[in-house]
Amino acid sequence: MIAAGDSKNWTNPSRLLLLQIESLAGASPLIVAPPDDGFAAYLAAKAGPGALVHNFDFRSQRFHRKKFLETGLDPSRVGFGEWHDPQAPLHDSVIVFLPKGRDLIEYVLRMAAQSIVAGGFVYLVGGNNEGIRSARGVFSEIVGDVVWSEAARHSVVYAARATSSPQRVSPQDFLEDSEFELEGSRISIRTLPGVFSRGRLDDGTKFLLEKLPALTGRILDFGCGCGIIGAAIKRRSPESVVELLDSSALAVRSAELTFETNAIVDAKIFASDGFSEVEGQFDAIISNPPFHRGVGTDYQVVEQMIRSAKNYLNPGGNLFIVANRFLKYKQVLDANFQSSEVLAENNAYRVYQAN
Ligand SMILES: C[S@@+](CC[C@H](N)C(=O)[O-])C[C@H]1O[C@@H](n2cnc3c(N)ncnc32)[C@H](O)[C@@H]1O
């Protein structure tokens, strides 16, 4: 059992909720997108067996499953996906940790409003530096008037009572569709809220696709987002065997829908934290890698990716990545590969190839 004493390492929003723990620990709270700390397992242990966690991030699901096990709770109570199961029993409360971006906040709150019994409390909690105060308006609009709020630990929690008739929506209602011209053929892209470069082709991704040589064999799109890189490769070389992964459930679902809308079949698209779910070796790994997490620049995921990539390449296989010019990857590529070069560069980006 996790002791609340461990809470000094929790995030500020979790520590604020800890102050309210008795009122939060109903019979069956749904805890949505909690930070990777001990709060969700602590609350679930205090509440009834109906307490569940919903994650949009595969890394967070792994983290919380481990925490639940350590706490003696059933890890299958930690879910993952682009939407909470609409067939699941309704919860008596929902606690939403503030996601990033207005479209994603709206998406998550609509999901929350449909997952709760009428009259139950929906809570929205977040840090001042995450923009919790400016989320109050959209919270009231979607869930209802704020009937209670508390501020402490540089964070705020709002509560509103769920209505009996929330607007019935599904992820499909939030899709943004766009089309790009690539090498004379059009590719359609479908993206859910919170997915990288929603509704537009990222300049770095575009540069990478323009400079990639023709590829065949088994190819991995690492951190696929809406699936644009994998889709472009499959369009270019239909005989290639393409796999796509992302840690975000919203990205994985978007990539599936992108493939479907372009009638591209037989690709494997799956959730993975880095290479955690990857099987076998590839002839090429392609990525516009994630380097930014939270407020500062964080190279950890991409450095880990470069270090691990060599174990997932066939002899003679290549890693291709695109990065902002200011990010220095040559050193880490050289330390892990036989050779590496800057395949192309412009005034903003570099495409690296490592063998
Ligand atoms: C810069 S975006 C690129 C998206 C897409 N390939 C494109 O070019 O538009 C990086 C992607 O990596 C994903 N990502 C972040 N951390 C990850 C991890 N640990 N494992 C797998 N994917 C991750 C993000 O969700 C995001 O979709």
The ligand as an ORCA input file, in Angstrom:
! r2SCAN-3c Opt
* xyz 0 1
  C       7.669     15.069    -33.689
  S       6.284     13.972    -33.572
  C       6.297     13.254    -35.187
  C       4.957     12.730    -35.639
  C       4.883     12.264    -37.101
  N       5.849     11.238    -37.387
  C       5.080     13.436    -38.045
  O       6.174     13.532    -38.609
  O       4.161     14.255    -38.192
  C       6.910     12.717    -32.503
  C       5.932     11.621    -32.089
  O       6.592     10.770    -31.141
  C       5.639     10.310    -30.198
  N       6.336      9.874    -28.959
  C       6.729     10.625    -27.897
  N       7.316      9.866    -26.954
  C       7.307      8.600    -27.432
  C       7.748      7.354    -26.914
  N       8.334      7.251    -25.726
  N       7.557      6.247    -27.663
  C       6.954      6.317    -28.870
  N       6.509      7.478    -29.417
  C       6.686      8.602    -28.714
  C       4.723     11.499    -30.010
  O       3.458     11.096    -29.518
  C       4.658     12.088    -31.423
  O       3.553     11.606    -32.145
*
